């Protein structure tokens, strides 16, 4: 699935040709040939998902096929290109959810954490984009029912952990330590670590490493800056440290990734989702 956020492009498949503008998304089945032509420039981010997993989850989210836009329901979709127009505001809201999913890897999280958090983030994505999938002729409201309002309905913003993650993302290049982060939040290091493991599935510095890896990979793929500078931009003063973590995560070096950004080992879970930003 590609999601256009700037510029425009022509997306060609074996069966069709589509012009995509900011705020538009396109989904294409596994094994389908495609080609993207910038017009004249485009920035998009792409999601690569196991199709069987995707169909299963979408069938659960869309239980009534008659209410869904024709050809979009997973029981009807033949894998050909589907065009949706959620709008640029919606894409900006859902992009962070996919980025959070990209740090859920079986090598750094337990299978239970990967599965639980993946489904949680998918549900939040669907809550935002649900009207896009439903037929305009549906005779019932498209706004999902929420039993309560408040921070507990959005686990990404729960108290101190939400604030901590915002700090790490917003000041990613700083030389963070557990002590520095705990002082920012006025918590003890022990309590902060316990809360991170409980709510985020990893200790604070381990999560910071994953956040840095995601941003480091984006810089390697999207820009022409050197590996050394990309490492510095995300807080690693020694590019060897960046390369170590990158190889551990992706199985290849940053230089190899830059040449072929989508050729990375398949996740051992078979259903995990990888996210890559693309600028062409």
Steps between C-alpha positions, in 0.01 A plus 500: 500500500642840407381827650580827323577798723671742260509551124337250267583188302372263238457147632490232233401135536454227241126578492470874564656843533425748779600856583550546873497833682562596865251331732448199273588137574536197275498133602634224276500124553805280543686405183348778289732693267509875551697810412498849651581808290543831693312791346739682532583415862322302768541403861314198623531240771438135432369215711598141419271244660438127482186484283339209682538678834365821346192332352423323827513819705305707248227235488471534877484880484243493214251227601221616264624485140185673371595820682850513348600678178467255210814294440672613820381233744768228548257230387450684169842653437693330218832666583471771235575861590252661738495879524387671821497868591518534879644852471832647603384574856408135553828376353696724734309350792553138400866524393625493863296183561679319217833629625425354842418171331835503323687469831309187599741228395516141623872540563452777755151427638323184608252351248216589735604867513539512121155349440317702766648838410465439125127433536459795736665739253304355208176560687596863561587538130163354401315726740646802319444373145174306538282751306733460200407132467124531541254562219350850509159338472532337842201598711679498836769732642861423409648642820611209718342472843733577789383401851696774679701805412838585645858390494422135572340469155840576345768283656771691316439800726472333840649735758873494553573245227333708232695806616824302513461367147420851375823624662709221346353554153517878513856512634630179350853631439565574868724265705212357702548283807237345723605747768457801272159384384384425854605851610299655216194312623573529875490122543746253642699300247362173635138612473553647154657177372220292651235718331677483164522121507134475598354748250754517216637145509864609538729689737545874428841482332400193301197682364721800423726272296202382296381857445849595384517201268173595333608861447851392395352270234276784377799733463703234318216439254355849459810719497850510356675584827787276608454208735713686755279807489181291508631325810577836662154636412333225707742517794775251418835682499677181392373369162628154596234486770235595246626235258502235773137559596395541139652168396347330802158636407505460119773243439687730256724807527368856462687529167336182368162625619548830319557313173199266545283644781219244477719189488501407868454160666141397556379519856490162667141550610384503138233758578693798628484822302799694373484869430729703274486863397576563135603813313549473127 
